[in-house]
Amino acid sequence: MASAAADGLNPIEVLKEIHSAVPVKGKRRHHHCCKSYGKIGFTSLAKMIAKKWNGLSAATKASFEVMATEDKKLYEQKVKEWKNKQAEKYKYDANKLNTMA
């Protein structure tokens, strides 16, 4: 995180910028009948994110990769807890559920 600040980037602000460009869940539009009215399209968004990501220094990328690793560990822990609850609820063998990916 400190390296991102040293490069003049705040990881939280970068994430907020990305989230602000993504459409809100539940507000689905029919692509064949709606105009974009200046909203960014998926392809443009992906290119913009890739350009910014590739432009970051290795130290800045490392801070984001650390956050991603922490989030992945938390996700895997929550999935394992959920599978154990399902095993208790439905009387399954928790070890069999945990080996399923």
Buried (B, 14 or more C-beta within 10 A) or exposed (E): BEBBEEEEBEBEEBEEEEEEEEEEEEEEEEEEEEEEEEEBEEEEBEEBBEEEEEEBEEEBBBBBEEBEEEEEEEEEEEEEEEBBEEBEEEEEEBEEBEEEE
